[in-house]
Amino acid sequence: MLVRLVYASRSASPVTDEVVGSILAQSRKNNPEHGVTGVLCVCHGDVFLQVLEGGREEVNRIYSKVLRDDRHIDVTLLDYAEINQRRFSGWRMGRVDLDKVNAGIILKYSEKPRLDPFMISGRVALTLLEELGSSASIMGGS
Ligand SMILES: Cc1cc2nc3c(=O)[nH]c(=O)nc-3n(C[C@H](O)[C@H](O)[C@H](O)COP(=O)(O)O)c2cc1C
């Protein structure tokens, strides 16, 4: 039974390469042994948007750890669904920096060039992340 979970959160402090690097290192170490894949998107330096895919128990367990992590606040579930297949199977935890993404892609899904994940639906967030995957905007973590 596969599920996909999408959430947004606000970084507790300005997002530095060090913060993202340590989150990604933990994710890339832990996720493969639990069969979890996904993408972490850093939105304009202060908001995280993450998709997690995998077995229901494993995704729920990782999400409950993520919820307790004090590196971010306002963790908000945007979408949770049972799925037949993964869309991000190629990433232990891919990374996207929205500041480096073509503005045209963001404007397709956002009212303003600065995307606020708290203002879009889970479905739209997922479609954006998928497009980022197919436009080669997702780095590393394969
Ligand atoms: C935005 C964000 C995303 C995270 N994503 C993951 C993840 O995908 N997998 C993971 O194991 N930990 C993730 N973490 C880290 C967890 O909250 C937790 O610190 C970590 O899993 C603990 O790892 P350990 O049990 O090896 O010490 C994330 C943390 C933050 C702030």
The ligand as an SDF file (V2000), in Angstrom:
LIG
                    3D

 31 33  0  0  0  0  0  0  0  0999 V2000
   11.8090   20.2060    6.2240 C   0  0  0  0  0  0  0  0  0  0  0  0
   12.3240   18.8940    6.7890 C   0  0  0  0  0  0  0  0  0  0  0  0
   12.2470   17.7390    6.0080 C   0  0  0  0  0  0  0  0  0  0  0  0
   12.7270   16.5200    6.4930 C   0  0  0  0  0  0  0  0  0  0  0  0
   12.6340   15.3920    5.7280 N   0  0  0  0  0  0  0  0  0  0  0  0
   13.0680   14.2120    6.2200 C   0  0  0  0  0  0  0  0  0  0  0  0
   12.9740   13.0160    5.4490 C   0  0  0  0  0  0  0  0  0  0  0  0
   12.5020   12.9850    4.3170 O   0  0  0  0  0  0  0  0  0  0  0  0
   13.4600   11.8600    6.0070 N   0  0  0  0  0  0  0  0  0  0  0  0
   14.0330   11.8330    7.2470 C   0  0  0  0  0  0  0  0  0  0  0  0
   14.4460   10.7680    7.6840 O   0  0  0  0  0  0  0  0  0  0  0  0
   14.1500   12.9550    7.9840 N   0  0  0  0  0  0  0  0  0  0  0  0
   13.6760   14.1340    7.5010 C   0  0  0  0  0  0  0  0  0  0  0  0
   13.7990   15.2700    8.2710 N   0  0  0  0  0  0  0  0  0  0  0  0
   14.5210   15.1750    9.5470 C   0  0  0  0  0  0  0  0  0  0  0  0
   13.6430   14.6250   10.6540 C   0  0  0  0  0  0  0  0  0  0  0  0
   12.8130   15.6250   11.1620 O   0  0  0  0  0  0  0  0  0  0  0  0
   14.5130   14.0690   11.7960 C   0  0  0  0  0  0  0  0  0  0  0  0
   15.3530   15.0820   12.2790 O   0  0  0  0  0  0  0  0  0  0  0  0
   15.3870   12.9230   11.3280 C   0  0  0  0  0  0  0  0  0  0  0  0
   14.6420   11.9860   10.6000 O   0  0  0  0  0  0  0  0  0  0  0  0
   16.0170   12.2230   12.5460 C   0  0  0  0  0  0  0  0  0  0  0  0
   16.9140   11.3100   12.0280 O   0  0  0  0  0  0  0  0  0  0  0  0
   17.5980   10.2170   12.9590 P   0  0  0  0  0  0  0  0  0  0  0  0
   16.4510    9.3990   13.5000 O   0  0  0  0  0  0  0  0  0  0  0  0
   18.4960    9.4840   12.0360 O   0  0  0  0  0  0  0  0  0  0  0  0
   18.3270   11.0030   14.0210 O   0  0  0  0  0  0  0  0  0  0  0  0
   13.3040   16.4780    7.8060 C   0  0  0  0  0  0  0  0  0  0  0  0
   13.3580   17.6490    8.5680 C   0  0  0  0  0  0  0  0  0  0  0  0
   12.8850   18.8490    8.0830 C   0  0  0  0  0  0  0  0  0  0  0  0
   12.9790   20.0850    8.9290 C   0  0  0  0  0  0  0  0  0  0  0  0
  1  2  1  0
  2  3  1  0
  2 30  2  0
  3  4  2  0
  4  5  1  0
  4 28  1  0
  5  6  2  0
  6  7  1  0
  6 13  1  0
  7  8  2  0
  7  9  1  0
  9 10  1  0
 10 11  2  0
 10 12  1  0
 12 13  2  0
 13 14  1  0
 14 15  1  0
 14 28  1  0
 15 16  1  0
 16 17  1  0
 16 18  1  0
 18 19  1  0
 18 20  1  0
 20 21  1  0
 20 22  1  0
 22 23  1  0
 23 24  1  0
 24 25  2  0
 24 26  1  0
 24 27  1  0
 28 29  2  0
 29 30  1  0
 30 31  1  0
M  END
$$$$
